[in-house]
Amino acid sequence: MPYLADERRSLRVPCDLSVEYAVKGAPTRQGRMKNIGPTGALLTTPGAVPPVEMEVIVSFHLPLSQRPVRTLGKVRWAHQETAGVEFVHLSAQEREEIWRYYARESGRQRSPDSWPRSIRE
């Protein structure tokens, strides 16, 4: 199932980050994050991905960050070993860290305070 970029709440930048994810009641699994934006990421796994609408806990470490980002996500689309995950709950610090990485990688010069209100919430 292709995922159309214009359905996203924000653009993404390419990355290659290690990620851990877990579905409630299941063991933690390893995967890779292949792109990231202020509101979500592309997850790849060595096996089947969680089903659409499933909530997952994702944990990843951004370059130059002091601690990992650990947040609740929701699978918005899935196809074979790839899934689009929307970040459902980010702390202010996690949001800032993701924005800083996104801004650096995309060349943007805005702060999280300048995000549209729908992205900040």
N, C-alpha and C positions, 0 to 999 in steps of 0.2 A: 504494500500500500504506500504510494508516494506521499510525502508530506510537503505541502505547498508552503513556501517561505512566507507568503502574504498572510497565512493563518497565524503566524507567530506574533507574540506581543512585542518581540524585540529581535534585532539582528543577532547573528552569531559570528564568532571568530574561530578559526581552526585552532586546535590544540591536540596534544597527545598526552593525556594525564591518566595515571592509575586511579581507579575508583573502586570502592567497595560498596556493595548495595545489598539490601536485605528486604525481603517481603515478610510481613508479620508471620511468625511461627515457622519460618524457614531459616536455614543457616546462611551466614554472610557469604556472598560470592564476589569474585574479582572480575573486573572488566576494564575497559578503556573509555575515556571520554574523548570524543573526536572533534567536538566543537562546543562552545559555551557562549552564553549571552547573559544579560542581567536577569532573565526570567526562566532559563532552562538550558538543557544540554542534550547532546547526542551521545547515547550510551551504546557501546558494542560489547558483546559478551562471547565467550567461547562456546556457549550453548544457547538454549532457548532463553528468550527474554521474558520478563513478567508480562502478563496480559494487559491489554488496554484498560485504562481506568484503575488499575491496581496502584495502591500507595506503596512507595518504597522509601526506605531510609538510605540516603546516599552520603558517602563520605569521601572527600578528595582533598588533596593538598595543592594549593596554587603556588607557583614559583614566587619567591620573596615573601611568602606569608609565614607568620610565626606559628600558626596552628591550622589543623585541617578544618575545612568547612564540613559540617555535618547537618543535614537538613532533610525534611520530608519532601518527597517529590511524588508526582503522579504521572504514570505512563499515559501519554496522549496518543501515541501511535506505536505500533510494533510490526516488524517484518523480519522474519528469520532471526538473525543474531544482532539486530539493531533496533533501538527504541528511542523515541523522543520523550524526554522527561521534563516536565514543567516543575520548577521549584515552587512549592506550596507555602513553605514557611522558612523565612530567612531572618536571622537576627540583624540588627542594624550593622553590626561589625562584619558579618558574613556578606551582607549586601554590598558594603563598602569595598571589601576585598575582591569580590567578583567584579564590581564595577571598575576598580583600579586595574585589574588584569585585562578586562575587556577593553578599557580605554587605551591602555598601553599597546595592546596587540592590534587594535583597529585604528590607532592614530587619533582617536577622539580626544577632545580637550574639555569635556564637560564633567561636572561633578554629579554624584547621585541626586543631589537636590534639584538638578535641572531635568531629571527624568520626568516624563509625563506622569501624572498622578496614578494612572492605571498600572504603571510598572512599579511604582514605589509601594503600592499596597499589597 
